[in-house]
Amino acid sequence: MRARRRNLGWVLGLCSVVLWLGGTAAVQAQEGACCFGDGTAPIQCVVTTMQECVDVFNGDWKGPGTNCDDLNGNLIADICEEQEEGDWGDAPEEALAYPFNGVIGQFPTCMNVGPLGSYVQHINMGVYFGPMVDGENEGNAGLCPAFNPNRYNQDECFQDGDAGLLFPPGYTIRGPMGLEQIVPCNPDLEGPLGLVCQTAVWGTNIDIHVVNNQDRESFVNVLIDWDQSGTWGGFSLCPMNPAPEHVLIDFPVPPGFVGPLSALAPPSFLIGPNPKYVWARFSITDQPVNMPFEWNGSGVFENGETEDYLLRIEEEQEPQYDYGDAPEEALAYSTGVVGMFPTCMNVGPLGSYIQHGLGWARFGQGWDPEIDGNGGLCPMFGPYDNDECFQD
């Protein structure tokens, strides 16, 4: 029996992984799956601490939060089954990809589903995303062809510390068949890649951690299903330019590099025109795929890793602004003085108003979007101070 999770170069042994996650003692106190046996009977599994797994069961501890589920029903916990070397994808193949439009995914993930060769596999994992990589014997962390109910993203969304995506947060699909919903992988982390037909910048909108333990270049490719068709390839049309689904093509990572991909300044890309959610594939390989704008995400590679994520895209919104409130061409003081403060867009000289786009810099706990000064009431000033004096 060999461990399913393999640490490949960033850290040496489980203790180093624990340190990366925030402290050896904290993780040792947590429970996870422990696989054990003497070779004369099927491997057994129990959920316990790392110390008890080693001292009491002489077993192989699989990490904090892992479990002994037997989803394929062969009486051996899935996490304890012998795994052949390799990493695979996770995006749904011949399973629901988008609950909001009913599209069935045909992403190349599962070895025995779809056309011959319609999967991605990395035999060795000397280059990878994140702190470590999980060995698998099939797509979707070995669960292919099962994706629903509640079996999506069994690798990167499993919260076991191997995911490389730094931001934006990933999402997944949960719920019984016919009632699936999209939910965040981590309930505490939500956010979009960006707005439709806007430019996504590495290090601002998106980033992923890369490790290249080779003595030569590796290559990163990224695919995003802008048209929500359940496949990768081609272009989607934005008003000004087309948005290719192959958003990063054979981008080189120098030997020995460890860090966020943004540090290498990959080119920005155009987000597609459709809001809601899109499946994305990030692949790092030892050789370029050499298929600009035509690669569909499949292939067998000697080295590397593939991580798939469901990402959120926001609709384009009407601009929202904040304006002033002091009276303009209205009574300002009880002495009878009429205020000429630059507040209203369409009162006074051209440009005699103040306007702020709403962002993270502000006074107080929040801000109110307005269409004009005085809380949108300009040129009326009855009531006055319709924003700050409104007690909201």
GUGUFI-352024 format. One record per atom (N, C-alpha, C): residue in three letters; x, y, z. Coordinates in steps of 0.001 Angstrom, whole numbers, plus 500000, padded with zeros to 6 digits. Layout:
AlaXYZ
...
This chain:
Met500856498796500000
Met500000500000500000
Met500877501235500000
Arg500552502209499172
Arg501323503433499184
Arg500395504609499355
Ala500967505649499918
Ala500152506820500240
Ala499581507430498976
Arg498326507914499077
Arg497698508582497950
Arg498246509981497787
Arg498453510690498859
Arg498950512052498767
Arg500469512028498726
Arg501035512747497783
Arg502484512800497680
Arg502922514244497730
Asn503947514482498524
Asn504540515827498588
Asn505760515811497693
Leu505828516786496776
Leu506828516652495725
Leu507741517851495604
Gly508539518110496590
Gly509617519050496381
Gly509531520315497185
Trp508319520881497382
Trp508241522112498171
Trp508567521803499614
Val508087520631500043
Val508284520247501426
Val508833518838501460
Leu509519518506502502
Leu510102517176502639
Leu509438516477503801
Gly508386515682503484
Gly507711514945504526
Gly506524515688505067
Leu505683514964505775
Leu504425515506506287
Leu504642516650507250
Cys505680516615508052
Cys505896517703509020
Cys506064519034508313
Ser506747519038507162
Ser506907520297506442
Ser505600520780505874
Val504763519844505395
Val503436520232504925
Val502651520876506045
Val502721520240507228
Val502006520777508381
Val502472522189508698
Leu503784522408508640
Leu504297523744508902
Leu503736524741507919
Trp503660524365506642
Trp503111525283505630
Trp501660525610505943
Leu500916524646506481
Leu499498524878506770
Leu499270525572508098
Gly500300525778508885
Gly500090526577510084
Gly500455525917511385
Gly501352524933511369
Gly501840524436512641
Gly501643522947512802
Thr502716522233513132
Thr502664520786513263
Thr501686520340514332
Ala501744520933515488
Ala500904520483516601
Ala499431520615516283
Ala499054521689515617
Ala497641521915515323
Ala497086520820514436
Val497858520416513421
Val497370519391512512
Val497411518013513157
Gln498436517739513929
Gln498525516434514593
Gln497336516189515507
Ala496752517242516038
Ala495608517089516932
Ala494313516849516175
Gln494303517109514856
Gln493089516908514071
Gln492953515450513662
Glu491736515079513283
Glu491478513713512860
Glu491424513616511347
Gly491763512453510853
Gly491707512170509429
Gly491711510668509219
Ala491626510259507967
Ala491579508839507651
Ala492926508169507907
Cys492862506997508497
Cys494051506175508754
Cys493845504822508083
Cys494698504471507129
Cys494607503208506413
Cys495609502217507009
Phe495130501010507332
Phe496027500056507976
Phe495622498624507611
Gly496553497724507795
Gly496325496311507531
Gly497641495565507492
Asp497550494223507566
Asp498769493409507579
Asp499016492699506261
Gly498190493008505258
Gly498385492394503953
Gly497644491098503761
Thr497059490532504831
Thr496331489265504710
Thr494837489484504547
Ala494382490705504674
Ala492957491030504571
Ala492843492393503900
Pro491634492744503430
Pro491464494069502814
Pro491903495190503747
Ile492451496224503177
Ile492891497387503953
Ile491705497967504709
Gln491932498289505967
Gln490893498879506796
Gln491144500376506973
Cys490094501074507393
Cys490188502518507548
Cys489487502950508824
Val490083503880509534
Val489483504471510723
Val489853505953510743
Val488942506778511237
Val489221508205511359
Val489801508467512742
Thr491024508986512783
Thr491701509195514055
Thr492792510252513859
Thr493552510487514907
Thr494648511457514812
Thr495873510811514174
Met496800511641513742
Met498012511134513131
Met498805510278514120
Gln498897510743515373
Gln499680510020516365
Gln499107508641516637
Glu497776508593516792
Glu497147507296517068
Glu497246506378515856
Cys497152506956514668
Cys497276506140513457
Cys498625505429513419
Val499676506170513736
Val501017505599513683
Val501281504655514861
Asp500932505099516088
Asp501292504351517292
Asp500402503136517539
Val499098503281517267
Val498148502214517602
Val497896501287516413
Phe497698501880515236
Phe497305501070514087
Phe498466500764513143
Asn499631501402513378
Asn500760501237512475
Asn500323501489511035
Gly499546502582510897
Gly498911502834509618
Gly499476504025508868
Asp498805504363507799
Asp499187505464506910
Asp498132506549507052
Trp498475507671507719
Trp497510508759507965
Trp497424509634506731
Lys496192509949506294
Lys495966510635505027
Lys495792512142505143
Gly495869512660506355
Gly495788514108506486
Gly494524514580507171
Pro494533515819507719
Pro493389516341508464
Pro492165516501507582
Gly491001516070508125
Gly489741516252507420
Gly489402515165506424
Thr490310514209506170
Thr490001513120505242
Thr489089512111505936
Asn488418511279505131
Asn487438510349505703
Asn487580508961505096
Cys486732508042505565
Cys486789506643505140
Cys485634506283504213
Asp485110507237503468
Asp484004506962502555
Asp484388505906501530
Asp483412505053501228
Asp483582504029500194
Asp482550504293499104
Leu482800505329498295
Leu481803505768497324
Leu481641504803496166
Asn482663504006495855
Asn482525503052494756
Asn482029501682495236
Gly481792501543496558
Gly481118500362497101
Gly481887499069497037
Asn483215499113497034
Asn483992497864496942
Asn484510497400498303
Leu483964497982499384
Leu484285497606500772
Leu485692498023501191
Ile486323498856500410
Ile487611499453500784
Ile487451500961500681
Ala487826501666501746
Ala487723503126501710
Ala488463503659500484
Asp487817504582499781
Asp488407505095498541
Asp489817505637498758
Ile490016506301499880
Ile491301506933500135
Ile492398505922500407
Cys492009504662500722
Cys492992503623501027
Cys493309502721499842
Glu492595502897498750
Glu492837502034497603
Glu494180502347496971
Glu494794501311496434
Glu496058501497495732
Glu495848502440494559
Gln496702503406494432
Gln496601504387493363
Gln497798504271492426
Glu497513504303491110
Glu498646504340490199
Glu499145505773490096
Glu500387505888489725
Glu500996507205489644
Glu500210508091488684
Gly499995509325489060
Gly499418510250488103
Gly498503511276488722
Asp498249512324487946
Asp497274513340488306
Asp496333513511487131
Trp495056513821487442
Trp494019513914486433
Trp493201515184486665
Gly492275515464485767
Gly491398516612485916
Gly490185516320486782
Asp489317517322486911
Asp488138517194487768
Asp486857517736487145
Ala486954518487486058
Ala485758519077485465
Ala484810517974484992
Pro483495518204485057
Pro482528517131484781
Pro482521516669483325
Glu482502515358483154
Glu482386514749481839
Glu481180513831481843
Glu480244514099480905
Glu478959513399480840
Glu478209513522482162
Ala478321514702482767
Ala477584515049483984
Ala477225516528483909
Leu476238516940484684
Leu475785518329484665
Leu476947519267484966
Ala477138520251484085
Ala478218521228484274
Ala477705522536484842
Tyr476504522955484414
Tyr475956524246484818
Tyr474477524086485174
Pro474130524099486455
Pro472725523950486842
Pro471814525027486264
Phe472331526219485988
Phe471484527318485542
Phe471096527212484064
Asn471826526395483265
Asn471420526232481870
Asn471249524773481452
Gly471501523849482369
Gly471281522436482092
Gly472308521780481192
Val473397522474480864
Val474407521925479959
Val475154520771480632
Ile475311519678479884
Ile476083518524480346
Ile477541518718479933
Gly478436518601480884
Gly479843518785480598
Gly480420517667479750
Gln481243518033478805
Gln481996517064478002
Gln483488517373478104
Phe483901517853479271
Phe485308518179479475
Phe486128516889479529
Pro487336516875478970
Pro488150515654478935
Pro488779515357480296
Thr488088514555481077
Thr488493514278482464
Thr488642512797482754
Cys487647511987482377
Cys487598510575482772
Cys488206509674481695
Met488972508700482137
Met489691507822481205
Met488732506953480401
Asn487652506501481018
Asn486761505547480374
Asn485410506144480010
Val485375507458479837
Val484153508155479444
Val484472508991478210
Gly483522509075477275
Gly483730509913476099
Gly484617509258475062
Pro485003510012474040
Pro485849509464472968
Pro487198508973473495
Leu487817508100472752
Leu489116507560473120
Leu490121508693473299
Gly490802508701474434
Gly491818509710474707
Gly491287511024475210
Ser489998511087475547
Ser489418512355476008
Ser489602512529477514
Tyr490838512611477918
Tyr491163512861479324
Tyr492535513507479385
Val492854514054480561
Val494190514588480776
Val494840513796481897
Gln496101513438481721
Gln496831512653482715
Gln498273513113482760
His498791513208483981
His500208513498484197
His500785512303484950
Ile501763511651484356
Ile502273510401484931
Ile503145510672486149
Asn504014511661486066
Asn504834512055487206
Asn504503513496487568
Met504883513899488766
Met504430515189489264
Met505574515989489868
Gly506597516251489074
Gly507712517066489524
Gly507470518546489351
Val506435518880488584
Val505977520267488471
Val504495520260488815
Tyr504058521255489591
Tyr502678521197490084
Tyr502238522555490588
Phe500975522638490958
Phe500389523838491538
Phe500231523642493043
Gly500438524722493820
Gly500192524659495260
Gly501299523986496029
Pro501023523601497283
Pro502061523041498149
Pro502376521584497890
Met501429520854497286
Met501642519428497035
Met500620518984496006
Val500666517709495642
Val499761517178494629
Val499270515815495074
Asp498011515492494743
Asp497420514193495088
Asp497587513216493942
Gly498065512008494247
Gly498080510950493252
Gly496693510354493094
Glu496300510051491861
Glu494962509539491567
Glu495067508434490534
Asn494049507575490474
Asn494036506537489443
Asn492989506819488376
Glu492272507951488506
Glu491258508374487530
Glu490913509820487795
Gly490129510420486904
Gly489710511795487091
Gly488782511983488277
Asn488605513252488678
Asn487772513601489832
Asn488198512830491073
Ala489513512844491329
Ala490096512169492504
Ala489743510692492556
Gly489656510048491393
Gly489395508619491325
Gly487938508247491272
Leu487023509230491320
Leu485590508926491369
Leu484931508857490002
Cys485647509210488933
Cys485044509102487604
Cys484453507710487379
Pro483269507624486757
Pro482487508688486108
Pro481449509354487018
Ala481538509166488324
Ala480539509738489233
Ala480870511190489562
Phe479890512072489371
Phe480036513478489749
Phe478893513938490657
Asn477715513442490444
Asn476611513851491295
Asn475854512607491741
Pro475213512719492918
Pro475122513935493748
Pro476338514138494658
Asn476738515383494794
Asn477723515826495788
Asn479099515178495640
Arg479515514945494390
Arg480830514346494174
Arg481688515172493214
Tyr481312516427493019
Tyr482097517309492165
Tyr483346517795492908
Asn484357518177492131
Asn485569518821492674
Asn486168518044493835
Gln486289516737493697
Gln486795515928494796
Gln488297516084495016
Asp488952516857494189
Asp490377517119494404
Asp490569518528494933
Glu490477519527494061
Glu490805520905494462
Glu489829521507495462
Cys488585521038495488
Cys487580521615496396
Cys487485520825497700
Phe488416519870497894
Phe488308518959499034
Phe488906519541500306
Gln489518520734500214
Gln490084521429501372
Gln491158520601502081
Asp491980519896501288
Asp493049519108501910
Asp494420519736501697
Gly494435520996501258
Gly495685521731501238
Gly496509521604499982
Asp495995520945498936
Asp496828520787497745
Asp496449521754496634
Ala495367522501496774
Ala494918523394495705
Ala495902524544495513
Gly496166524887494247
Gly497125525942493959
Gly496509527304493719
Leu495202527358493399
Leu494569528632493069
Leu494591529557494281
Leu495173530737494112
Leu495250531717495188
Leu494005532592495232
Phe493537533024494089
Phe492284533747493929
Phe491987533811492442
Pro490680533972492079
Pro489505534133492938
Pro489110532809493589
Pro488149532843494533
Pro487711531593495153
Pro487016530679494147
Gly487131529377494376
Gly486465528390493540
Gly485096528026494080
Tyr484263527490493191
Tyr482907527062493537
Tyr482730525601493154
Thr481640525004493621
Thr481349523620493276
Thr479840523431493199
Ile479418522210492886
Ile478001521892492701
Ile477577520911493787
Arg476506521244494470
Arg475976520419495554
Arg474475520244495381
Gly473941519183496004
Gly472509518964496010
Gly472114517706495259
Pro470906517195495514
Pro470434515985494840
Pro470238516224493348
Met470244515165492591
Met470086515273491147
Met468752515926490819
Gly468817516925489949
Gly467635517688489598
Gly467456518937490417
Leu468169519025491540
Leu468075520191492421
Leu469462520739492750
Glu470401520564491836
Glu471779520996492090
Glu471862522518492197
Gln472761522961493055
Gln473031524383493227
Gln474543524604493246
Ile474953525794492847
Ile476369526162492899
Ile476653526869494212
Val477657526389494922
Val478022526931496233
Val479534527114496282
Pro480036527994497153
Pro481493528155497267
Pro482150526925497872
Cys483351526614497406
Cys484110525506498012
Cys484339525766499492
Asn484701526987499804
Asn484888527425501189
Asn483783528433501494
Pro482862528122502426
Pro481743529024502700
Pro482163530427503108
Asp483408530570503564
Asp483883531880504012
Asp484535532694502898
Leu484650532105501703
Leu485337532799500611
Leu484454532812499367
Glu484040534003498980
Glu483276534172497752
Glu483820535372496991
Gly483696535339495679
Gly484136536469494876
Gly484274536083493430
Pro484191537055492531
Pro484257536770491104
Pro485667536901490531
Leu485853536310489353
Leu487051536570488556
Leu487041538009488082
Gly485869538516487728
Gly485734539881487247
Gly484412540066486541
Leu484278541147485796
Leu483065541476485061
Leu483146540955483628
Val481980540677483052
Val481940540224481666
Val482629541233480750
Cys483397540702479801
Cys484063541494478765
Cys485012542549479317
Gln485532542298480529
Gln486564543152481101
Gln487891542390481104
Thr488980543106481215
Thr490304542482481206
Thr490633541890482575
Ala491092540647482589
Ala491566539997483812
Ala493087540105483862
Val493601540597484971
Val495035540830485131
Val495589539840486157
Trp496660539163485807
Trp497305538242486743
Trp497868539019487928
Gly497590538523489123
Gly498016539197490341
Gly496973540147490881
Thr495973540495490070
Thr494883541367490502
Thr493561540621490513
Asn493226539985489384
Asn491980539229489278
Asn492167537743489543
Ile493363537253489264
Ile493579535800489303
Ile495043535514489575
Asp495306534402490283
Asp496684533968490496
Asp496689532514490956
Ile497769531838490691
Ile497920530438491083
Ile499378530198491448
His499601529367492463
His500957529073492931
His501555527931492113
Val502784528136491684
Val503452527199490775
Val504750526703491388
Val505034525415491197
Val506314524831491617
Val506910524088490424
Asn508119524457490040
Asn508839523756488976
Asn510129523185489553
Asn510109521907489863
Asn511287521243490426
Asn512188520649489353
Gln511900520932488100
Gln512741520423487013
Gln513974521312486809
Asp514920520802486068
Asp516088521590485679
Asp515894522219484305
Arg514643522286483861
Arg514305522897482571
Arg512943523587482706
Glu512567524307481696
Glu511300525024481723
Glu510110524066481796
Ser509046524535482470
Ser507733523899482354
Ser506790524931481746
Phe505551524501481453
Phe504657525357480690
Phe503248525316481285
Val502632526491481379
Val501282526605481938
Val500308526975480830
Asn499202526246480787
Asn498088526553479896
Asn496822526691480723
Val495971527643480355
Val494712527868481063
Val493582527952480045
Leu492522527192480303
Leu491312527189479485
Leu490133527624480336
Ile489233528449479777
Ile488029528867480501
Ile486848528812479533
Asp485787528159479959
Asp484606527900479123
Asp483688529124479087
Trp484102530163478352
Trp483354531425478349
Trp481921531262477851
Asp481702530369476872
Asp480349530246476313
Asp479477529251477079
Gln480029528657478160
Gln479263527752479030
Gln478647526604478236
Ser479443526080477292
Ser478977525002476422
Ser479323523622476945
Gly480157523534477979
Gly480584522244478499
Gly481810521687477810
Thr482444522492476953
Thr483706522106476309
Thr484615523331476272
Trp485902523098476026
Trp486856524190475877
Trp487316524295474433
Gly487470525516473970
Gly487973525759472633
Gly487176526843471938
Gly487834527547471020
Gly487153528576470259
Gly487147529916470971
Phe486184530760470590
Phe486117532135471057
Phe484673532470471426
Ser484510533463472291
Ser483219534091472543
Ser483348535563472195
Leu482246536170471769
Leu482300537530471258
Leu481911538543472324
Cys482805539499472561
Cys482520540680473351
Cys482315541847472375
Pro481736542958472817
Pro481460544069471895
Pro482666544561471114
Met483828544604471735
Met484995545176471068
Met485925544124470469
Asn486058542955471130
Asn487006541932470692
Asn486485540545471037
Pro486966539518470344
Pro486645538149470735
Pro487437537740471978
Ala486846536869472781
Ala487504536363473993
Ala487839534887473781
Pro489102534546473499
Pro489464533134473325
Pro489366532368474635
Glu488964531098474530
Glu488862530252475732
Glu490233529738476172
His491189529707475263
His492565529349475623
His493261530637476058
Val493115530983477342
Val493496532324477797
Val494986532462478106
Leu495664531334478333
Leu497116531364478553
Leu497702530178477812
Ile498671530454476932
Ile499160529444476001
Ile500643529180476225
Asp500959527966476674
Asp502359527523476792
Asp503246528580477454
Phe502773529120478565
Phe503536530165479242
Phe504686529528480014
Pro505927529951479768
Pro507084529267480364
Pro507286529609481839
Val507629528583482606
Val508003528733484009
Val509450528278484137
Pro510364529134484560
Pro511783528773484567
Pro512095527669485568
Pro513182526935485346
Pro513555525859486270
Pro513797526400487672
Gly513319525636488659
Gly513506526000490057
Gly512543527050490580
Phe511633527545489749
Phe510729528609490204
Phe509686528055491163
Val509470528791492261
Val508412528498493229
Val507762529821493599
Gly506488529974493343
Gly505819531216493692
Gly504577531442492864
Pro503930532605493037
Pro502728532911492266
Pro503068533129490800
Leu502219532647489940
Leu502466532789488508
Leu502555534255488103
Ser501829535125488806
Ser501840536551488471
Ser503236537159488533
Ala504139536566489347
Ala505505537093489452
Ala506257536974488140
Leu505778536123487245
Leu506422535938485943
Leu505757536787484859
Ala504756537588485241
Ala504083538535484333
Ala503453537867483115
Pro502563536891483324
Pro501829536355482167
Pro500901537414481583
Pro500533537309480324
Pro499692538339479702
Pro498266538336480246
Ser497680539513480311
Ser496278539635480710
Ser495389538993479644
Phe494118538780479989
Phe493200538178479015
Phe491807538769479187
Leu490999538626478154
Leu489653539174478130
Leu488661538161478687
Ile487872538575479681
Ile486814537733480229
Ile485677537657479211
Gly485035536505479121
Gly483971536303478154
Gly482695537061478480
Pro481684536972477607
Pro480488537810477715
Pro479377537275478595
Asn479514536063479116
Asn478402535443479849
Asn478635535463481356
Pro477664535983482124
Pro477807536010483578
Pro477511534652484201
Lys477589534596485503
Lys477337533421486357
Lys478628532620486537
Tyr478739531396485966
Tyr479860530523486311
Tyr480451529870485065
Val481757529579485151
Val482477528935484045
Val483496527945484615
Trp483665526831483914
Trp484686525857484304
Trp486026526249483683
Ala487072526210484505
Ala488421526568484070
Ala489374525411484331
Arg490303525203483422
Arg491351524183483600
Arg492723524847483584
Phe493505524601484623
Phe494884525053484738
Phe495773523819484612
Ser496661523811483654
Ser497574522673483475
Ser499010523171483410
Ile499879522477484128
Ile501312522724484029
Ile501947521431483532
Thr502769521543482505
Thr503338520372481853
Thr504821520575481593
Asp505496519461481327
Asp506925519529481055
Asp507210519866479601
Gln506193519811478743
Gln506334520146477333
Gln505186521068476934
Pro505384521979475987
Pro504270522802475518
Pro503235521944474798
Val501952522383474843
Val500916521622474141
Val500938521926472643
Asn501485523094472262
Asn501661523460470849
Asn500353523434470068
Met499261523893470701
Met497963523956470019
Met497280525271470347
Pro497840526404469921
Pro497247527698470275
Pro495788527808469856
Phe494923528118470818
Phe493497528347470627
Phe492725527102470177
Glu493410525968470052
Glu492741524754469603
Glu492749523645470655
Trp493565523793471681
Trp493665522744472690
Trp492348522621473448
Asn491868521383473645
Asn490597521147474347
Asn490788520670475777
Gly492054520645476250
Gly492317520256477635
Gly492721518814477830
Ser492837518030476762
Ser493185516613476897
Ser494660516393476582
Gly495152515224476967
Gly496533514869476668
Gly497159514063477793
Val498165513282477445
Val498933512516478425
Val500343513110478452
Phe500775513513479642
Phe502046514202479803
Phe502929513442480779
Glu504213513463480520
Glu505157512776481399
Glu505185513411482782
Asn505054514739482837
Asn505197515439484102
Asn504156516544484201
Gly503733516880485425
Gly502851518022485607
Gly501630517746486460
Glu500694518684486407
Glu499446518586487172
Glu498368519405486479
Thr497133518990486636
Thr495975519751486167
Thr495042520017487338
Glu494594521262487453
Glu493599521634488446
Glu492434522321487749
Asp491225521885488059
Asp490011522441487464
Asp489198523166488530
Tyr488646524314488151
Tyr487869525124489093
Tyr486631525687488403
Leu485560525824489165
Leu484363526531488734
Leu484466527964489267
Leu484531528931488352
Leu484749530330488718
Leu483507531161488430
Arg483350532248489173
Arg482192533127489025
Arg482535534341488163
Ile481595534724487316
Ile481719535915486473
Ile480553536843486806
Glu480845538125487034
Glu479810539085487389
Glu479261539775486139
Glu477971540103486185
Glu477377540899485130
Glu477917542325485175
Glu477945542957484033
Glu478330544357483994
Glu477259545177484692
Gln477651546079485541
Gln476717546858486328
Gln476761548320485906
Glu475618548969486118
Glu475585550403485888
Glu476549551088486859
Pro477301552083486388
Pro478207552793487302
Pro477446553393488475
Gln478032553335489648
Gln477425553892490844
Gln478368554934491433
Tyr477786556051491866
Tyr478602557163492324
Tyr478065557719493634
Asp478905558510494258
Asp478523559281495437
Asp478694560757495099
Tyr477754561575495580
Tyr477783563012495340
Tyr477719563751496672
Gly477874565062496605
Gly477757565892497798
Gly476302566172498169
Asp476112566995499229
Asp474767567270499736
Asp474523568748500062
Ala475591569544500109
Ala475406570959500479
Ala474519571660499447
Pro473690572609499867
Pro472706573227498966
Pro473338574036497847
Glu472805573840496648
Glu473218574609495478
Glu471963575258494880
Glu471998576604494817
Glu470848577389494394
Glu469628577092495266
Ala469910576936496555
Ala468854576744497558
Ala469312577430498842
Leu468371577747499730
Leu468691578433500974
Leu469727577655501773
Ala470802578359502161
Ala471876577703502893
Ala471868578059504375
Tyr471508579303504713
Tyr471541579761506094
Tyr470269580557506402
Ser469939580609507671
Ser468726581330508103
Ser468834582827507843
Thr470027583289507543
Thr470213584715507236
Thr469714585050505833
Gly469314584025505103
Gly468807584254503760
Gly469808584015502666
Val471037583621503013
Val472057583365502003
Val471702582101501216
Val471757582225499910
Val471502581075499037
Val472828580369498746
Gly472859579062498957
Gly474081578297498741
Gly474403578109497275
Met475658578212496970
Met476132577953495618
Met477221576873495653
Phe477076575912496584
Phe478052574843496737
Phe477972573904495519
Pro479088573392495066
Pro479093572526493871
Pro478595571121494210
Thr477311570920494063
Thr476672569680494503
Thr475909568982493386
Cys475062569694492663
Cys474153569103491685
Cys474767569099490280
Met474553567991489553
Met475131567872488209
Met474584568918487245
Asn473295569182487327
Asn472644570018486324
Asn472220571382486854
Val472931571846487889
Val472681573169488458
Val474002573937488451
Gly473943575228488173
Gly475154576045488201
Gly476016575832486988
Pro477235576372487019
Pro478147576274485882
Pro478477574812485545
Leu478875574589484303
Leu479252573257483859
Leu480358572683484746
Gly480144571488485230
Gly481137570826486075
Gly481130571255487515
Ser480100572026487963
Ser480090572496489362
Ser479416571472490262
Tyr480025570309490348
Tyr479555569270491271
Tyr480738568371491592
Ile480582567512492601
Ile481628566555492951
Ile481045565154492829
Gln481841564231492280
Gln481386562866492023
Gln482514561899492360
His482170560791493029
His483146559754493371
His482623558406492881
Gly483461557652492172
Gly483126556265491919
Gly483232555475493217
Leu482292554563493423
Leu482270553833494690
Leu483359552772494693
Gly484172552775495739
Gly485253551801495883
Gly485468551471497340
Trp486689551045497654
Trp486975550609499022
Trp487313551764499950
Ala487672552936499427
Ala487962554099500270
Ala486652554849500544
Arg486359555088501809
Arg485075555702502153
Arg485115556220503573
Phe484098556983503951
Phe483851557372505328
Phe482776556449505903
Gly482953556030507153
Gly481929555227507807
Gly481917553781507353
Gln480826553086507712
Gln480726551652507488
Gln480317551287506066
Gly479699552211505351
Gly479240551894504005
Gly479007553152503205
Trp478375553005502039
Trp478082554161501202
Trp476796553889500443
Asp476127554970500041
Asp474888554883499279
Asp475136555306497837
Pro474816554464496885
Pro474893554909495490
Pro473793555931495191
Glu474146556944494398
Glu473194558023494105
Glu473254558363492616
Ile472169558966492121
Ile472148559393490722
Ile472458560884490590
Asp472456561583491724
Asp472777563015491721
Asp473006563428493173
Gly473349564705493361
Gly473612565190494704
Gly472375565184495596
Asn472637565406496924
Asn471575565387497946
Asn470779564090497905
Gly471492562981497882
Gly470839561682497902
Gly469964561432496698
Gly470293562076495546
Gly469530561891494329
Gly468403562873494134
Leu468193563811495088
Leu467063564739495011
Leu467361566033494269
Cys468629566312493960
Cys468946567548493227
Cys468037567708492006
Pro467581568941491733
Pro467915570218492397
Pro467053570547493610
Met466301569561494106
Met465457569792495280
Met466295569693496563
Phe465997570551497540
Phe466652570479498852
Phe465610570493499967
Gly464506569884499700
Gly463521569672500744
Gly463131568199500724
Pro463747567336501547
Pro464598567700502683
Pro466059567961502290
Tyr466773568646503189
Tyr468213568841503093
Tyr468935567604503613
Asp470220567484503289
Asp471069566396503813
Asp470416565027503647
Asn469931564762502449
Asn469183563519502226
Asn470080562288502223
Asp471374562472502400
Asp472285561334502490
Asp472765561181503934
Glu473700562018504366
Glu474314561833505686
Glu473363562053506849
Cys472297562818506655
Cys471380563117507763
Cys470186562172507753
Phe470275561095506908
Phe469095560255506712
Phe469006559120507726
Gln470046558978508593
Gln470053557970509649
Gln469979556531509090
Asp470654556302507968
Asp470665554944507437
Asp472014554275507592
